[in-house]
Amino acid sequence: STLLASSAASDVYKRQICNNCYENIKKIKKCVINEYNNRNFSKHLYIFRYEGIIRNKIIEYKFEDKGYLYKMFAKIILSDKKTCNFIKKYDVIIPVPISKKRKKKRGYNQSELVANELAQKLNQDIWTDIIIKKKDNKPQSELNKLERIKNVEDIYEINKPIEVKNKKVLLLDDIYTTGSTVNEIARKLKQNQTQEIGVITLAKD
């Protein structure tokens, strides 16, 4: 899986989407910040609505072996000053993990590829081994709201609790629908005295 992920990263320079498509996608970005007092995280910033060409591109990115699209998503995020300032308020970026089985099948963690690019360009810390997905569960896209909540209960664990104590953590995921996944991870972080938790996603359904 490491080899496949590396291949996806290096291949990006050969297979970028056309400039016209990139500009059209860039024009429909939203960069909206939602604030919560009934969640385990306090803020959520999303870049796009999960519809139209964005929905198609994220599906291609996750399921159709087009890992190189991470570069496009990261470039659009980095082009927005408000979003960059939002990211810089946090001590560390943590991409939402996927199971070892799913990562092996896909060849990469789609959230991790984007997070790595953002961390590198913004000189931010990134942790990819702090949160572990203990087992494979049903895809959230196949479930209703109540099923999604149950589906992620106790799926994640904090591998190095001492590291997250008093930290400002930004979770990065691809799609936000009900927020069940990031809310469950944030719950685990809060149990380990994380100071502040924010969320950034490529899209919101």
Disulfide bonds with the S-S distance in Angstrom:
none
